[in-house]
């Protein structure tokens, strides 16, 4: 797992926990595009002062299956951030470990 040694605040952004929320992908693409600009002083300042952890699609199985709110186990992942199970909510479990 990546460890950040810089003493910077971390900004954690996720998208698509609910597969049907497609606008989140457009927002995430915009965030990534903005933060990676080399010719924008604002982007440079943000990268200099913060660490960004971006998860563009938290529920890829649900997206691939065309679900609206649920994952492949028919669970709403928003309900499992506090006590995720590695086998039942692996994406929430990974997010919890990172945070």
N, C-alpha and C positions, 0 to 999 in steps of 0.2 A: 504494500500500500504506500502511496506517495506521502511523504512527510515534507511539510513546508518549514524551512528554517528561518524564513524572514519573519520579522515581527510586524506583520501587516494584518489588518482585519480581513476576515474571509466573508465574501458575499456568495451565498449558495442559491442557485436558481435552478428549478426543475420545471419541466413541461410534460404535457400529455399523460398525466396520471389517469385522466379519463380520456379514452381513445377518441371520442367524437369531438373533443375540443380542439379542432384543427387550427383555429386562429393562434393557439399557443405555439404551433410550429413556426408560423410566420413571425411571431414576436421573438422567439428564440433565434431564428435566422437573423433578424435585425440586430439583436443583442450581440451575437457572434460577429456579424459583419462590422458593427460599430467598434467593438472592443479590439478587433484585430487590425484596424486601420493604422497604417504607419504614417500617414500624412495628416493626422488629426491630433492636435494638442490635447483635446479633451480625453481622447482615448489613451494617450500616453500618460496623462496625469492619473487617470483611473487605474491603469495597470501598475503605475509606479507606487501607488498608495494602497492598493487592495489586491487580494488574491481572489480570483473568480473561479468558482467550481460550478460548471454548467452541466446539467443532465438534460439533453434535448428531448428524450423520450423515456419516461419512467415506466411505461406499460406497453412495450413493443408487441407483446403477444396479443394483447387486447386490440391494438391497432391493426395488426395483421389479420385478425379474425373478424374485424368489422364491428366490434362491440361498441356500445355507447358509453357505459360507465365501468364495466367490470373487466377483470383480467381473465386469463384462460381457466381459472378455477371458480369463476362466477363470483368474485369478491370485489367489493369496492375498496381499492387500496387506501383511500383516505382514512379508512377506519383502523388501519393497522400500523401507523407510524410509532405509536408508543410501545407496543409489544409485538413486533413482527416475528414470524417464525421463518427460519432459513429455508425450509422446504415448501411452506405454504405461501409466503409472501417474500420471495427472494429479492425483489427490487427494493422493497421497503427495508428489508434487513440490511442490504448493502448501503442504502442511504443512511440508515441509523448508525452503521459502523463508521462511515465517513465523517458524519457530523459529530 
